[in-house]
Amino acid sequence: MPNLTHLGLPGDERSWAALGFTIRDDRIRIGGVDCALGEAAWGFDETHSAPDTLGVAYLDPEPAENDWPSTHPNGVTTVDHVVYWVPDLDDAVTNLTAVLGVPPRRRFFPRGPQGPEMAFYRVGEPFIEAVSSGLQPALVGVAFLCPDLDATVAAVRAAGGPIGDPKPAVQGGRIASVWFGHLTWGIAFMEPEKSGV
């Protein structure tokens, strides 16, 4: 299985610090993903064909520092998923499968037949959520996983970040979104569904 090892996040240190992340030299380490601030991009530990077919800037993997904290002040431990808009899902699945060397884990209409069709690829800790949008290929959002969403929302608000209240997530658990306009990306914090609830 290929791993998403690098993720380019739009924005600057101030914007991400306001969301409760620990930042060093325009970089954030989240679980197994090294994030560089500046522009939307991604990189994998292995590819099986030319990644430029995906229409997204590619970051060549670099050795990551190992002395990052395992949890950020906002409680985030991992990248849950990145959102990848594509003009045509059939073409995107063909290209992603060729680049990653694995087929999607699932392809369906998670919001019902009226919503967009999506394909999901596991790439290490996170998923790629490929969404049929009719628009040019682009990374447009990211969701972070945290064990206690209420504590994360409180930490983001304490850091000065604009975030909404937690609500039920389509995939189970709960989600809280950063207000659009803080950055030009969709950003959300997710708490998994608690077992036995």
Stockholm file with secondary structure:
# STOCKHOLM 1.0

chainA/1-197         MPNLTHLGLPGDERSWAALGFTIRDDRIRIGGVDCALGEAAWGFDETHSAPDTLGVAYLDPEPAENDWPSTHPNGVTTVDHVVYWVPDLDDAVTNLTAVLGVPPRRRFFPRGPQGPEMAFYRVGEPFIEAVSSGLQPALVGVAFLCPDLDATVAAVRAAGGPIGDPKPAVQGGRIASVWFGHLTWGIAFMEPEKSGV
#=GR chainA/1-197 SS CCCEEEEEEESCHHHHHTTTCCCBTTEEEETTEEEEEESCEEEESCCSSCGGGGCSCBCCCCCCCSCSCSSCTTCCCEEEEEEEEESCHHHHHHHHHHHHSSCCSEEECTTCTTSCCEEEEECSSSEEEEEECSSCCEEEEEEEECSCHHHHHHHHHHTTCCBCCCEECTTSSEEEEBCTTSSSSEEEEEECCCTTC
#=GC SS_cons         CCCEEEEEEESCHHHHHTTTCCCBTTEEEETTEEEEEESCEEEESCCSSCGGGGCSCBCCCCCCCSCSCSSCTTCCCEEEEEEEEESCHHHHHHHHHHHHSSCCSEEECTTCTTSCCEEEEECSSSEEEEEECSSCCEEEEEEEECSCHHHHHHHHHHTTCCBCCCEECTTSSEEEEBCTTSSSSEEEEEECCCTTC
//
